[in-house]
Structures are given as C-alpha cells and as structure tokens.
Amino acid sequence: MAGYITWPDLQKSLVASGRGYDMDLIRRAYELADRAHEGQRRRSGEPYICHPLHVAALLAELGMDSESLAGALLHDVVEDTGVSLAEIGSRFGPDVALLVDGVTKLTKIEFSSVEEQQAENLRKMLLAMSQDVRVMLIKLCDRLHNMRTGDAWPEQKRRDKALETMEVYAPIAHRLGISSVKEELEDRSLHYLDPVGYDEIKNLLAGSGGEEFVSGVAEVIRQRLAENGMPRAALKSRVKSISGIYRKMYIHGRDFEEIYDIYAVRIILDTVAECYNALGVIHDMYHPLPNRFKDYISTPKPNMYQSLHTTVIGHEGIPFEVQIRTWEMDQMAEYGVAAHWKYKAGISGSDRLEERLAWVRQLLESQRDSSDAGDILRTIKSDLLPEEVFAFTPRGDVINLPAGATAIDFAYAIHSAVGNRMIGAKVNGRIVPIDHKVTTGEIIEVILGPKDKGPSRDWLKIVCTSQARSKIRNWFKKERREENIATGREALEKELRRNLINLTAEQWEPFMAETARRQRLNSPEELYAAIGYGGLQVSRILPRIKEEYARLRAAEEQRAPQPPVEIPIKKHRATDGVAVEGIDNCPIKFAKCCSPLPGDEIIGFITRGFGVSIHKKDCANVQKSLDDPENAGRWVHAWWEDSVQENYKATLDIDALDRSGLVGDVAVALTDMRVPIYAMNARQSGSGRASITITLGIANTEHLDNVVAKLRRIRDVISVTRS
C-alpha cells in the first residue's frame, strides 16, 4: 500500500477482505474528496487524493469500520477545501462528521509558541480520543503515510515532524496497543533524526543472517510442539525493529551482540493452559537465560498486552526471544484498540475498550487543574513511555508505573489519601527513602502518618507521574490556600525584584489583575495561589510581565512633563566602555574602593597624572570628597557605553561554615557559570567558620547578582557580599 494507489485498488482490497463494508458510503466519501481536492498536489508531485486513499487503506489493514474509512477519505476536506462540516454531516451522518471534525480540530488553532500549540493540539486530540478513539486511529494512519512520504519535506521540517512523531504519536500508538504502527513510526522517525545510526543497524542486521536463523528455529519448535500434543500451534518469526535496537545500543550503551531479543519466535495457541505447557517445552529444548522471563498474561501491560516472554540460547549459541500467547492475545497485540472492530466476536464488547482508554481520561483529568499547557507534553513523554515497572502491595495487588517512578508515585497510584498520609515506605520488609525508585517485582508497603498529614512541596520535584503531581497540587490547592497565596506572592515579588521590575502600591493591584486575567484566572489571589501550589511557573509568565512593565513605563514617560530642551554635552569615548563628559582619549581606571560594574551609577575623578578614576556614585569616598572644596571641582559626569561587553573585576566576600571541599565547591560553581577567577583567598575565621575572598570577571550588575545567587545556594554558605 506504500506506492501510488487509486480508488479501484482500494475497492479491490476491501472486497478481497470479505468484511461487510458499506461500499456505497465509502464510494460517496471518495467521490466528494476527489472533487474537493481536484487540482491539488502534494509536495511529492502526486495528486492530493492519493493521501486520503492511502490513509483509508492503512485503516482497512487494521480492519476498521466503514465510518472510519469514510472519515479517512474526508479528513482533509474541511481544512483544505470549501466543503463545510455541516455538509459532511448531512450527507454522511453524525458519526463521520464527528471523526472529520475531531481530526480537523487538531491543527486549526494558532498559539503563541510551538510548544503551546503542540500541547493544545495534544489536549484536543486526547479529548477527541476520549469521545471516539477512531479519531486517533485516523490521525495515526495520517501521520504514518506522511512519514512514508517525508522525503519530499524540507530538511528542517523532516526533523521536526520526526521528533514530534517519536515523542508523541509513537507512544500513543504503543498505549493503544498497535505495535506495527508504533514500530514503523519509530523506524521512519529514526531514519530522519539519525540516518547514520539507522544505516549502521540496518547493515548489522543485513549481515547477521538472522532471518534464516530464526525461521529455521521456528520450524524446529513447530515439530516439537506437535510431538507434545499441540499440532495446531501457529508460529511466526520476527527481527526486532531498528529503532528498538537503536534504543538499546545508543541509549542503554549495549553492543549489538549483547541484545538478546533481536530475534524472536512467536507461538500462538488456543488456550492459556497450552501457553504455559508450551513454555515448559521451550525450556526443555533450550537453555533459558536467568531474569529474562516475563509473564504478561497474569500481569498485562497498561495497553492490555498479554503474552509470555522468555529468552533462551539456541544450539548455535545465538540468544533469541520466544513469545507465547493465545489467538485473542495476538490480535490485541497486533491491532490494539482496532481489534475492537476487527475481531468483535472475540472480545467482551465495549467494557474491554473502556478499560483500554481509561488512561486517556486519567491523563486529561490530571491536566485539568494545571495552568501550564506544556504539562501535557511532559506527561506524554513520561507516562506513555514503553518501559513500565510492576510492583505489589502487601495484599498482592499489582501497581504498574512508568520506569523511574518513586515510592511516592506508588502511594498515589493506590489512592490520593494514601499518598497524602505517607511518611515512609518499606520495600520487601526493609525501610527505604521515599524517593526510592521502584523496580519490577518489589513488594512495597506504604507507612502512613496521621490523617491530617499532608504532602511536602519538595515531593513535586521527586515524583515521576503526572497523576501523583496532580494529586499533590490538588491537596495544596484545597488545604493550604492562604499559605499558597503567601508563598506565591513572595516568590513572584522576589522574581520581580531580581528583574528590576518596581511597581508602586497603586500600580500593583491593577497590574496583577491583568496578569491573572491573561492566565485565565479570576483574581491576583488565584494567581498567587497557582504559583504557590506549583500549578504555574513564574519563569513561564515572566517574559510577558516584562513586556507589560515596559509598556507601563513608556506610557508613564509620555504622560510626564517634558524637561526644558538642553543642548547636549558631547560624551567622548574613553576606554573600558566608559564615556566621560568633556574629556576625549583619556586613560580610565576603576577605583578599588568600590569596584564599579556596568549597571552601577558612576562618576569620574580627574587624578593628577593618572587619567580619570571611576567610582560608584554612592561610594563613601565620593561623598567625602564632594564635600571638600579643594576636590569638588575635579569630579566629572561619566556613563557606561550602551555596547559595553568587556569583563570587569569585582570582589566578593563569602562567609560560610568551615568544612572540607568548600573551596572546591565554590570553584566548581564559578567554572560552571564560566566566570573567570583572578584571585582567591580562603582562611579560617574562628568559631567553625571560614572566609573566602574572590576577585572575579563580571559583565555587569545583573551578571553579578546571578553569580551571588548561585554561590548562596552552595551548602554551608551563610552570606555572599560585594566588597
């Protein structure tokens, strides 16, 4: 189906499938799409109608129903042509209109940033999925065909689409259980993101002779199963996807020879009992590798995947994986939620489908209270990763979590009340820290505190799952409103001071009310509370606050009375980024008593024979000298040049508790910030304290403030002051 296909090709494949398609509905959808897209061409040069035909063909391979195929044929009509959604509804019914509308809405709204646009589109996609999962299946097939023809895109667009596919669409395909679509999306994305690595693995596979090896093993296993009373066993062989091998080689750092599941044999049987019997036969035939057996039949994956996995060493010394499952499990593994339509007779109705889609509603619920649209992106990347771990409660209940989840995530996965009261955890009977990373097979007991015990704000930095993060935020949102308001206002005020945003008491309330309105919040108190409980990051709203503050200052300057026009005194360029009034080409030196930096208000003193000495205006020596009639006339105006980019020396005094490694920590922190160190002196100052004096290269006062803030965060540092 990957080549150029036509309507007769699609018709022929639908008839050959033997399924009861509504051919009249599908034909009418094709005819409308063909007329609407007439004259349009894709970047590759082929008629545009080929794209919806391909998407419909992919859905047919998944066994989707007539409405899905009609929706696929029409999925670009509303967006790219003059056909309205109302017309589609009247001609094809509400189901098809819902599918077309769901796919169309994903790309219609424009946002202020690429991340927000992607996040909002994902939110809409998931909302549409929760109403009708067929919207997502059409979108996945749409993206799959676009990736197959991605060579026609410009280079940057190829990379952007490939990254989006790898991070968003492939994980969703995985969670929907459609393994073939997920693997092809990953492989085609990898081909654009790292063509060298892709080709290297492709060549390794081509030279390994693996396909002949695994097909030969499958035939031997078939004969042995028949001898053991399982003559109806069906066997398939497969070689691991290139992206799967790439992940283990380049991300997990393994050699090609150290990957044990490159080759796999799949055994498909009639009953679960036969699956376990077949496992015994395999372990009799081949030597099983320790810790490589997984029972996903008794403990299904979150996408409801079920199978027995074991890795064994063949007689040739080559390891390979054996997957054992029933026919129903195989259909669910291959087609995922699409099996609901393709094999309706083999599954228990919509209840199974509801179970598969429960994670969509959980994800949307966890995002509802967040003001940060980017949260949903981070959730997609963390909660939908293929790797999961399985742990047990003391009662034997299975809790599945994404890899990297902590004991806190485990507690909140049981119930929000358990997480809120958590004060510790035991793993296999031993006390562990609450940030303990959960691994498969552990029995975890959550130790509970009093009923009014609540979570710590620091837990937001520890937890891995969006579910736990959302429940922690909700607790603070409901139980600590006054505290949140105070914490949030304090954090916001601190950040505004750091960015030199100074609002008067009269300006504060209206300014904050407008800031809250832009965040879709009703009042400044809601804004402070959202910052306080972690639902809104100050760094995300700060750029817009700076813009609004600049507009406010500009408006005030326009309203202020204009001073009388004066003839400007020429500023002459001196050295070191300083202009001195009335003096040209004069040597400049910076006074050691106050070490001025760009951003400080400065003044110059004409020395006898050594040029102009630059001081800070608030330097104590300046005030004393200005009061002296003999020296007052030697002070001149001076300015920093706008384009100043040099480094200037500044001296800092650090007071800290004395400990080994303190000087090293200070030096490492400065090196990380790429701050040049011109001198450093450390000494014990008594009472268990140490003093460190450092002379640094600093660009301006804002740079200095950032350096001071970083040094103050070093363990045991008490204060950092400018000399």
C-alpha positions in Angstrom: 0.0 0.0 0.0 3.0 2.3 0.3 3.1 3.1 -3.5 0.8 5.1 -5.7 -2.7 3.7 -5.2 -6.0 4.5 -6.8 -9.7 4.1 -5.9 -10.0 0.8 -7.9 -7.0 -0.5 -5.8 -8.8 0.4 -2.6 -12.1 -1.1 -3.8 -10.4 -4.4 -4.7 -8.7 -4.7 -1.3 -11.9 -4.0 0.6 -13.8 -6.6 -1.4 -11.0 -9.1 -1.0 -11.1 -8.7 2.8 -14.5 -10.3 2.9 -15.8 -7.9 5.5 -19.2 -6.3 5.2 -18.2 -2.8 4.3 -20.8 -0.2 3.4 -19.3 0.3 -0.1 -21.9 3.0 -1.0 -20.9 5.2 1.9 -17.2 4.7 1.2 -17.7 5.4 -2.6 -19.6 8.6 -1.9 -16.9 9.8 0.5 -14.3 9.1 -2.1 -16.2 11.0 -4.8 -16.6 14.1 -2.6 -13.0 14.0 -1.6 -11.9 13.6 -5.2 -13.9 16.6 -6.3 -12.9 18.8 -3.4 -9.1 18.0 -3.8 -9.2 18.3 -7.6 -6.2 20.2 -8.9 -4.3 20.0 -5.5 -1.0 18.2 -5.4 1.3 17.0 -2.6 5.0 18.1 -2.3 6.0 14.8 -3.9 4.0 15.8 -7.1 1.3 13.2 -6.9 -2.4 14.1 -6.9 -3.5 15.0 -3.3 -6.3 12.4 -3.4 -3.6 9.7 -3.1 -3.0 10.7 0.5 -6.6 10.1 1.8 -6.7 6.9 -0.2 -3.5 5.7 1.5 -4.8 6.6 4.9 -8.1 4.7 4.2 -6.0 1.7 3.0 -4.0 1.7 6.2 -7.2 1.7 8.3 -8.6 -1.1 6.2 -5.4 -3.1 7.1 -6.2 -2.6 10.7 -9.8 -3.8 10.0 -11.5 -0.6 10.8 -15.2 0.0 10.1 -16.9 1.8 7.2 -17.3 5.1 9.0 -13.6 5.2 9.8 -12.7 4.7 6.1 -15.1 7.4 5.1 -13.7 9.7 7.7 -10.2 9.0 6.5 -11.1 9.8 2.9 -12.6 13.1 4.0 -10.2 14.0 6.8 -8.5 17.0 5.0 -11.6 18.2 3.1 -12.9 20.7 5.7 -9.4 22.1 6.4 -8.1 22.4 2.9 -11.2 22.9 0.7 -14.5 24.7 0.7 -16.6 21.8 1.9 -18.2 22.5 5.3 -18.6 20.2 8.3 -22.4 20.7 8.1 -22.4 19.3 4.6 -20.5 16.2 5.6 -22.9 15.7 8.5 -26.0 15.9 6.2 -24.5 13.6 3.5 -22.7 11.0 5.7 -24.3 11.2 9.1 -23.1 12.4 12.6 -20.5 9.6 13.1 -18.5 10.5 10.0 -18.8 14.3 10.8 -17.6 13.7 14.3 -14.5 11.9 13.0 -13.7 14.5 10.4 -14.2 17.3 12.9 -12.0 15.6 15.5 -9.1 15.2 13.1 -9.6 18.7 11.7 -9.5 20.4 15.1 -6.1 19.2 16.0 -4.3 21.7 13.7 -6.8 24.6 13.5 -5.9 26.9 16.4 -2.8 29.1 16.5 -0.9 29.7 19.7 1.9 32.0 20.9 4.6 29.3 20.9 5.4 26.0 19.2 5.3 24.1 22.5 1.9 25.6 23.5 0.5 24.8 20.0 1.7 21.2 20.2 0.4 20.9 23.8 -3.1 22.3 22.9 -3.3 20.1 19.8 -2.5 17.1 22.0 -5.1 18.1 24.5 -7.7 18.3 21.7 -6.5 15.0 20.3 -6.9 13.3 23.7 -10.3 14.9 24.2 -11.4 13.6 20.8 -10.0 10.2 21.7 -12.0 10.0 24.9 -15.1 10.6 22.8 -14.2 8.3 19.9 -10.9 6.5 19.6 -11.3 6.2 15.9 -10.2 9.9 15.6 -6.9 8.9 17.0 -6.6 5.9 14.7 -7.2 8.1 11.6 -4.6 10.6 12.9 -2.0 7.8 13.4 -2.6 6.5 9.9 -2.4 10.0 8.5 0.9 10.6 10.2 2.2 7.2 9.1 1.6 7.9 5.5 3.1 11.4 5.8 6.2 9.8 7.3 6.4 7.3 4.4 6.5 10.3 2.0 8.6 12.6 4.2 11.5 12.7 1.7 9.5 15.5 -0.1 9.6 17.8 3.0 12.4 20.3 3.5 15.2 19.1 5.8 14.2 21.0 8.9 10.5 20.1 8.6 11.5 16.4 8.3 13.4 16.6 11.5 10.7 18.5 13.3 8.0 16.0 12.2 10.2 13.0 13.0 10.8 14.3 16.6 7.1 15.0 17.1 6.3 11.5 15.8 8.9 9.9 18.1 7.8 11.8 21.2 4.1 11.9 20.8 2.5 9.7 18.1 4.6 6.5 18.6 4.0 6.4 22.4 0.2 6.9 21.8 0.2 4.0 19.2 2.0 1.9 21.8 -0.5 2.7 24.5 -3.3 1.9 22.1 -1.5 -1.5 21.5 -1.0 -1.1 17.7 2.6 -2.5 17.6 3.0 -2.5 13.8 2.1 1.2 13.5 4.2 2.1 16.6 7.3 0.3 15.3 7.1 1.8 11.7 6.6 5.3 13.1 9.7 4.9 15.3 11.8 3.5 12.5 10.9 6.2 10.0 11.4 8.9 12.5 14.9 7.5 13.4 15.8 7.4 9.7 15.4 11.2 9.6 16.8 12.0 13.1 19.9 9.9 12.9 20.4 8.5 9.4 24.0 7.3 10.2 22.9 5.2 13.2 19.9 3.9 11.3 22.1 2.7 8.4 24.6 1.2 10.8 22.0 -1.0 12.5 20.4 -1.9 9.1 23.7 -3.1 7.8 24.4 -5.1 11.0 21.0 -6.9 10.6 21.6 -7.5 6.9 25.0 -9.1 7.6 23.8 -11.3 10.5 21.7 -13.8 8.6 19.2 -13.6 11.3 16.1 -14.1 9.3 17.2 -17.6 8.1 18.3 -18.5 11.6 15.0 -17.5 13.3 12.8 -19.2 10.6 14.8 -22.4 11.0 14.4 -22.3 14.8 10.6 -21.7 14.3 10.3 -24.9 12.2 12.2 -27.0 14.9 9.9 -25.7 17.6 6.7 -26.4 15.5 7.7 -30.1 15.2 8.5 -30.4 18.9 5.1 -28.8 19.9 3.3 -31.2 17.6 5.0 -34.1 19.3 3.8 -32.7 22.7 0.1 -32.6 21.7 0.0 -29.0 20.2 -0.3 -29.7 16.5 -2.4 -26.6 15.9 0.2 -24.2 17.2 0.9 -21.4 14.7 4.5 -19.9 14.6 5.7 -16.6 13.4 9.3 -15.3 13.4 10.4 -11.6 13.6 13.5 -9.5 13.8 13.4 -6.6 16.3 12.7 -3.1 14.8 15.7 -0.9 14.0 14.5 1.8 16.5 14.2 -0.9 19.2 17.8 -2.0 18.6 19.0 1.7 18.4 17.4 2.4 21.8 19.4 -0.4 23.4 22.7 0.3 21.6 22.9 4.1 21.8 20.7 5.0 24.8 21.4 2.0 27.0 25.0 1.6 25.8 24.9 -2.1 24.7 26.8 -3.8 21.9 24.8 -5.5 19.1 25.8 -8.9 20.5 24.5 -8.0 24.0 20.9 -7.5 22.8 19.1 -10.8 23.4 15.7 -10.1 21.8 16.8 -9.1 18.3 15.3 -12.3 17.0 12.0 -13.7 18.3 9.7 -16.6 17.6 6.0 -16.2 18.4 3.9 -19.2 19.3 0.1 -18.8 19.0 -2.1 -21.3 20.7 -5.8 -21.9 21.5 -5.8 -21.7 25.3 -3.9 -20.1 28.2 -3.1 -23.6 29.6 -1.4 -24.5 26.3 0.7 -21.4 26.6 2.2 -22.5 29.9 2.6 -26.0 28.6 4.5 -24.6 25.5 6.7 -22.6 27.9 7.8 -25.9 29.6 8.6 -27.4 26.2 10.7 -24.4 25.2 12.7 -24.6 28.4 13.3 -28.3 27.8 14.6 -27.6 24.3 16.8 -24.6 25.0 18.7 -23.1 27.9 16.7 -20.2 29.4 18.6 -17.0 30.4 18.1 -16.1 34.1 15.9 -13.0 34.8 14.7 -12.9 31.3 11.2 -14.4 31.8 8.2 -12.1 31.9 4.6 -13.2 32.5 2.4 -10.5 30.9 -0.6 -13.0 30.9 -1.2 -12.8 34.6 0.0 -9.2 34.7 -1.0 -7.4 31.5 0.8 -4.2 30.4 -1.2 -0.9 30.7 -2.2 -1.2 27.0 -3.6 -4.6 27.8 -0.8 -6.5 26.0 -0.7 -10.1 27.2 2.0 -12.7 26.4 4.6 -14.9 27.9 8.2 -13.8 27.1 11.3 -15.9 27.7 14.8 -15.6 26.3 16.8 -18.7 25.5 20.1 -19.7 23.9 19.9 -21.6 20.7 22.1 -24.5 19.8 24.2 -22.1 17.6 24.9 -20.0 20.6 22.6 -17.2 19.5 20.1 -15.9 22.0 16.5 -15.3 20.9 13.2 -14.5 22.5 10.1 -16.7 22.5 6.7 -15.1 22.8 3.8 -17.4 23.7 0.1 -16.2 23.5 -3.4 -17.1 22.5 -5.1 -16.0 19.3 -7.1 -13.4 21.1 -4.0 -12.0 22.7 -2.2 -11.9 19.4 -5.0 -9.9 17.7 -4.9 -7.5 20.6 -1.1 -7.2 20.4 -1.1 -6.6 16.6 -4.2 -4.4 16.3 -4.7 -2.9 19.8 -7.9 -1.0 20.2 -8.6 -1.6 16.5 -9.2 -5.2 17.4 -12.5 -3.9 18.9 -13.8 -3.5 15.4 -11.8 -6.2 13.6 -12.5 -9.0 16.0 -15.7 -8.0 17.8 -16.7 -11.6 18.1 -13.6 -12.5 20.0 -13.7 -9.8 22.8 -16.1 -8.9 25.5 -17.7 -5.8 24.0 -17.1 -2.2 24.9 -16.0 -3.0 28.5 -12.6 -4.1 27.3 -12.4 -1.0 25.1 -13.3 1.3 28.0 -10.5 -0.4 30.1 -8.0 0.3 27.3 -9.0 4.0 27.1 -9.1 4.7 30.9 -5.6 6.1 30.8 -6.8 8.8 28.3 -9.4 10.1 30.8 -6.9 9.9 33.7 -4.3 11.9 31.7 -6.9 14.6 30.8 -8.1 14.7 34.4 -4.6 15.2 35.7 -4.1 18.1 33.3 -7.4 19.9 34.1 -6.1 21.9 37.1 -2.8 22.8 35.5 -2.3 26.3 34.1 0.8 25.2 32.2 -0.1 23.9 28.7 3.4 22.3 28.4 2.5 19.9 31.3 0.7 17.7 28.8 3.8 17.4 26.7 5.9 16.3 29.7 3.1 13.8 30.6 3.1 12.3 27.1 6.9 11.9 27.3 6.9 10.4 30.8 3.6 8.5 31.3 3.4 7.0 27.8 7.0 5.6 27.5 7.0 1.9 26.6 9.0 0.9 29.7 6.9 0.1 32.8 7.6 -1.5 36.1 5.3 -3.7 38.2 5.2 -3.6 42.0 2.9 -5.2 44.5 1.0 -4.1 47.6 1.3 -6.3 50.7 -2.1 -7.7 49.7 -0.8 -8.8 46.3 -2.5 -6.1 44.2 -0.4 -5.2 41.1 0.5 -1.5 40.6 2.1 -0.6 37.3 4.1 2.6 36.9 6.4 4.1 34.3 10.1 3.4 34.6 11.7 5.8 37.1 8.7 6.1 39.3 9.3 6.5 43.1 7.7 5.2 46.2 5.6 8.4 46.4 4.3 7.6 42.9 3.4 4.1 44.1 1.5 5.5 47.1 -0.5 7.9 45.0 -1.3 5.2 42.4 -3.0 3.3 45.2 -5.1 6.3 46.4 -4.7 10.0 46.9 -5.4 9.6 50.6 -2.6 7.0 50.9 -0.1 9.4 49.2 -1.2 12.4 51.3 -0.6 10.5 54.6 2.6 8.8 53.5 5.6 9.3 55.9 7.8 6.4 54.7 7.9 3.1 52.8 9.1 -0.5 53.2 10.4 -2.5 50.2 10.4 -6.2 50.8 10.2 -5.6 54.5 13.1 -3.0 54.7 12.7 0.8 55.2 13.7 2.8 52.2 13.8 6.5 51.4 10.6 7.9 49.9 12.4 8.8 46.7 13.3 5.1 46.2 13.0 4.1 42.5 10.5 1.3 42.1 11.7 -1.9 40.2 9.6 -4.7 39.0 8.7 -7.4 41.5 9.1 -5.4 44.7 6.5 -5.6 47.5 6.0 -2.1 48.7 4.3 -1.2 52.0 3.4 2.5 52.5 3.8 3.7 56.0 1.0 6.1 57.0 1.0 9.1 59.3 -1.9 10.9 61.0 -5.0 11.7 59.0 -4.2 15.5 58.8 -0.7 14.8 57.5 -0.2 16.3 54.0 2.5 16.0 51.3 5.6 18.1 51.1 6.1 20.7 48.4 9.5 19.1 47.7 7.7 16.0 46.5 6.7 17.8 43.3 10.4 17.7 42.4 10.7 13.9 43.2 7.6 12.3 41.7 7.6 11.0 38.2 4.0 10.5 37.2 1.6 13.3 36.3 -1.1 11.5 38.4 1.0 12.0 41.6 2.0 15.5 40.7 -1.7 16.5 40.1 -2.9 15.0 43.4 -0.1 16.8 45.4 -1.0 20.1 43.7 -4.7 19.5 44.4 -4.0 18.9 48.1 -2.1 22.2 48.4 -4.8 23.9 46.3 -7.6 22.9 48.6 -5.9 22.6 52.0 -3.4 25.4 52.0 -5.0 28.2 50.1 -3.8 31.0 52.4 -0.3 29.5 52.6 -0.3 29.2 48.8 -1.2 32.8 48.3 1.5 34.0 50.7 4.1 31.6 49.2 3.2 32.5 45.6 3.2 36.3 46.2 6.5 36.1 47.9 8.0 34.1 45.0 6.6 36.5 42.5 7.8 39.6 44.3 11.3 38.1 44.7 11.5 37.3 41.0 10.2 40.9 40.0 12.8 42.5 42.3 15.5 40.3 40.7 14.5 41.6 37.3 14.3 45.2 38.4 10.6 45.5 38.0 9.5 48.0 40.6 5.7 48.7 40.9 4.2 51.3 43.2 1.4 50.3 45.6 -1.1 52.0 43.3 0.2 50.1 40.2 0.5 46.6 41.9 -3.2 45.6 42.1 -4.3 46.6 38.5 -1.1 45.1 37.0 -1.5 41.8 38.8 -5.2 41.7 38.0 -4.3 42.0 34.3 -1.6 39.3 34.6 -4.1 37.0 36.3 -6.7 37.6 33.5 -4.1 36.6 30.8 -3.6 33.3 32.7 -7.4 32.8 32.7 -7.6 33.3 36.5 -10.2 35.4 38.2 -8.1 37.5 40.6 -4.5 38.2 41.8 -5.1 35.9 44.7 -5.8 33.0 42.4 -2.6 33.9 40.5 -0.5 33.8 43.7 -2.2 30.5 44.8 -1.4 28.9 41.5 2.2 29.8 41.8 2.2 28.7 45.5 0.9 25.2 44.8 3.0 24.7 41.7 0.4 24.9 39.0 2.0 27.9 37.4 5.7 28.6 37.0 6.9 32.2 37.4 9.5 31.7 34.7 6.8 31.0 32.2 4.8 34.2 32.8 7.9 36.5 33.4 8.5 37.4 29.7 5.0 38.7 29.3 5.2 40.6 32.6 8.4 42.3 31.4 6.6 43.3 28.2 3.7 44.8 30.1 6.0 46.6 32.5 8.0 48.1 29.6 4.7 49.4 28.1 3.6 50.8 31.5 6.9 52.7 31.9 6.7 54.0 28.3 3.1 55.3 29.0 4.3 57.0 32.2 7.1 58.7 30.5 4.8 60.1 27.8 2.4 61.4 30.5 5.3 63.0 32.5 6.0 66.7 31.9 8.9 67.1 29.4 12.0 68.9 30.8 13.3 72.0 29.0 15.3 71.3 25.9 19.0 71.5 26.6 22.0 71.4 24.3 23.5 68.0 25.0 27.1 68.0 26.1 29.2 65.7 23.9 30.2 62.4 25.5 33.6 61.4 24.4 34.5 57.7 24.2 37.2 56.8 26.6 38.5 53.2 27.3 37.0 50.2 29.1 33.4 51.0 27.9 33.1 54.4 29.8 32.3 57.8 28.3 33.5 60.8 30.3 31.9 64.3 29.8 34.2 66.8 28.1 37.3 64.6 28.0 38.5 62.7 25.0 41.0 59.8 24.8 41.6 59.7 28.5 43.0 56.7 30.4 40.4 55.1 32.7 41.0 53.2 35.9 38.4 51.7 38.2 38.6 52.6 41.9 39.4 49.6 44.1 37.4 51.1 47.0 34.0 50.4 45.3 34.9 48.4 42.1 32.1 49.7 39.8 30.4 47.5 37.3 28.1 48.2 34.3 24.7 48.9 35.7 26.1 50.9 38.7 25.7 54.7 38.5 29.2 56.1 38.2 31.1 59.3 38.4 34.7 60.3 37.4 37.5 61.9 39.4 40.3 63.6 37.5 43.6 62.4 39.1 46.9 64.2 38.9 48.7 62.4 36.0 46.8 59.1 36.0 43.7 59.9 34.0 40.2 59.5 35.3 39.3 57.3 38.3 35.8 55.8 38.0 33.8 55.4 41.3 30.2 54.3 42.1 28.1 57.4 42.9 27.2 56.0 46.3 30.9 55.3 47.2 31.7 56.7 50.7 34.9 58.3 49.3 32.9 60.1 46.7 30.6 61.7 49.2 33.5 62.7 51.4 35.5 64.2 48.5 32.5 66.2 47.1 32.2 67.9 50.5 35.9 69.0 50.2 36.0 72.4 48.3 39.5 71.6 47.0 38.5 68.4 45.3 34.8 69.1 44.4 35.7 70.7 41.0 37.6 67.6 39.9 34.6 65.4 39.8 33.1 64.9 36.3 30.0 63.1 34.8 30.6 59.6 33.4 28.4 57.0 31.7 28.7 53.4 30.7 28.6 52.9 26.9 25.5 51.0 25.7 27.6 48.5 23.8 29.9 47.7 26.7 30.8 44.0 26.6 34.1 43.7 28.5 34.7 41.8 31.7 35.2 43.9 34.9 36.7 42.8 38.2 34.5 42.5 41.2 35.5 41.2 44.6 33.1 39.1 46.7 33.4 38.1 50.4 31.9 34.7 51.3 31.1 33.7 54.9 30.5 30.0 55.4 30.7 27.1 57.9 34.2 25.6 57.7 34.2 22.1 56.0 36.4 20.2 53.7 35.6 20.7 50.0 34.1 24.1 50.4 36.6 25.9 48.3 36.3 23.2 45.6 32.5 23.6 45.5 32.9 27.4 45.1 35.4 27.0 42.3 33.2 24.4 40.5 30.1 26.6 40.7 32.1 29.5 39.2 33.5 27.3 36.5 30.0 26.0 35.6 29.0 29.7 35.1 32.1 30.3 33.0 33.2 33.1 35.4 36.9 33.9 35.3 38.6 33.9 38.7 41.5 36.4 39.0 42.3 35.8 42.7 41.0 33.7 45.6 42.0 33.7 49.3 40.4 31.4 51.9 41.1 31.4 55.6 39.6 30.1 58.9 37.8 32.9 60.8 37.2 31.0 64.1 34.1 29.6 65.7 34.0 26.9 63.0 33.7 29.4 60.1 35.6 30.2 57.0 36.0 33.4 54.9 36.7 33.3 51.2 37.6 36.4 49.2 37.4 36.1 45.4 38.1 38.5 42.6 36.0 37.6 39.5 35.5 38.8 36.0 31.9 40.2 35.8 30.0 41.7 32.8 27.5 43.9 34.7 25.5 44.1 37.9 22.8 41.7 36.7 25.5 39.2 35.9 27.0 39.8 39.4 23.5 39.2 41.0 23.2 35.9 39.3 26.7 34.8 40.4 25.9 35.8 44.0 22.6 33.9 43.9 24.4 30.7 42.7 27.1 31.0 45.4 24.5 31.4 48.1 22.9 28.1 47.2 26.2 26.2 47.9 25.9 24.0 51.0 27.0 25.7 54.3 27.4 29.2 52.7 25.9 31.8 55.1 26.3 35.0 53.2 27.9 36.5 50.0 28.6 40.2 49.9 30.2 42.5 47.4 33.4 44.2 48.8 
